[in-house]
Amino acid sequence: MRDFALGIARFQHDVFPAREGLFTRLADHHAPHTLFIGCSDARVVPELITGSEPGELFVIRTAGNLVPAYTPGADGVTASIEYAVATLGARDIVVCGHSACGAMTALAHGHDLSGAPAVADWLRLADASVARTATEGDVPALVRHNVLAQLANLATHPSVARALAERTVTLRGWVFDIATGRVEDLTADARSAATAA
């Protein structure tokens, strides 16, 4: 916690004064252009990866960057998606998977999750992705399949489906490679494959 206290002091002394105008504007204005759905992994920092300023991204982080398909009822992920799209008017939605994902590694290698039953239940949302991955233990392939599956799940949410029909939102699937800093755009690959077919 001492590091946090030092970081807060540094922010208040150095960063905030230099960016006071931005924060003054943000105090009364919240209009992020992108909903970024990423993994909870501490190594994946959406604002750092994208070079975004405060206020530009509306961020949802879940283990394995999983997005449940829509079902009626209270759900924090669903509520956040609806708020970002229907209320804030996000124009882009990014689902970002990443290399060395602990959730996808556990699934790819069949780790025993009996000691973490809530995690095991949550990761069942990736069962279809596991089934589509041809080679057991192929974490990179599972990460990619999982990103594409979450994009499909997003489209089941009424606010997203409506925005897609109105062409006011675009879905994008990315994979961030921690070791190289590269971002692979799976949506571009999918569009190219569809055009070539």
N, C-alpha and C positions, 0 to 999 in steps of 0.2 A: 504493500500500500504506500510505502514511502516513495516509490517510483511514480505512482499515480499522483501523489501530492506535488511532487516536483514537476511532473508534466502539466498539471493544472496551473501551477504557478507560472510556468514558462508560457503556457497558452495565454493566460491573463495579462502577462507582462509584455510578451513579444508578439504573439500571433494576433490576438484580438485587436490591439490598437492599430495594427497595420491593415486589418480587414474590417474595421468597425463599420464602414459604410455598407459592406455586404451584409453583415449581421443585423444592422438596423433595418435594411430592406427585408431580410428574411423574417424578422420578427412579426411582420404583418403580411407576408407574401409567401405562400407555399404552393408552388406549381412545378413539381419535378416532371421532366420530359420523359423519364424512363423508369419503369418498374424493373428492378434487378432482383432476380431470385437466384440466390447462390447458396452454397453449402455453409454450414455453421463453422467449418474449419477455420481456425485462427490464421492460417497462412494465406487465406483468400480474402483480400481486402478490396471490395468493389471500387471504392473511390480512388484507391491507389492504382489499380489495374487500368481504369478508364481515364484517369487524369481529371476526374470530375470535381467540381466545386461543391461546397455545401449547398443543399437545396436542389441539386440537379437529379439525384437518384432517390427513388423510394425503394428501400431495401427490405427484402424478406430473406431471412436465412433459416434454413432447416437442415437437419442431418441428411446428407445425400442429395441436397437441393431437390427434395421430393415435393410434389404438388399433388395433393389428393384430388381425384376427379370430384366434380361438384356433387354434393348431396345437401338437401335442405337442413338447416339447423346452424347452431352457433359453432364456429370453427375459426380460430385466429388466422389461419392462412387464407381461407376463403374471404373473410371479412377484409383482410388487408388487400387482397387482389381487387375486390369490388371497390374499395375506397380509392385505390390508386387509379383504376380505370374509369369508374363511373363518376367519382367526385372530383378527383384531381386532374383527370384528363390525360393521363400518361399516354404518349403516342407510340412508345416502343416497350416491349416486354422482352427481357433477356433471361433465359434460363442458362446458368453457367455452372457446368460441372468442372472437375479439375483432376489433375494427375494425383496419384497416391491418395485417393479419397478413402478414408477409413471405413465409411459405410459400404462403399462398393467393393472394397477389398474383403470385408467380412462376408459379403454375399458371394463374391466370386470364389472364395476359398472355403465356403461353408463353415465359418467359425461358429462355435457354440455360443449362443447369446442367451442361454437360459438364465444367466445371472443378471441380465438386463432385459426383463420382459417388455418394458415399454419401448425400448429400442427395437427389439425383435418385432413387435407389433407394427411399429412405424415402418420398418424396412420391408415389410410385406407389400408395401405400396410399389416396390420395385420388382415384384415377382415376374411380371410380364417382360421386363427388361432382362432379367436373368434367363428366362425361357428363350429369348431371342438371341442370346449370346452363344454362338456355336461352340466355343472352346471353353471348358471349365477352367477357371483361374485366370482368364484373360481380362484383367482389370481395365485396361484402356478401352477394349471393345465394349465392356459393360458400361463404362462411364458414358460413352457415346450413345449407346442404345437408351440409356436412362435419360439423358438430356432430351432425346427425341420423344420418348414416352411422356415426359413431363410437359412438353409442348402440346401433345395431344390431350393430356389431362386439362391443361389450361383452357383449351377450346371448349370444354364442357361447362365452364363457368358462364352463367348468363350474361354478365357484364362484358366478358371477353368475347363471347359469341356475337353479341350485339355489335360491339366495336369492330370485330372482324367483318361482319356483314356490311357495316357502314364504311368500311375501309378507313377507319380512324386510328387503327392500331396495327402494328407489325410485330410478329413473333420472331424471335431469334434464338438460336441454340449455339452456345459457345462451350469450348473446353479450354481451360487455362492450364498451361504446363508450368508448374511451380519452378522447376529447375532451369528452364530457359526463358520464362516470361512470355512465351508465345501464346496467342489466343487463336484457336482454330474456330472458324465460323462454319458450323455444321449445316446451317440453313443455306448458305451459299452452295455448299457441296450438294445438298439435296435438290436445290433448284437447278443446278447444272446437270445433274443426273436425269432429272425429269425432262429437261429441254433436249438432252441428247437421245432420249428414248423414243 
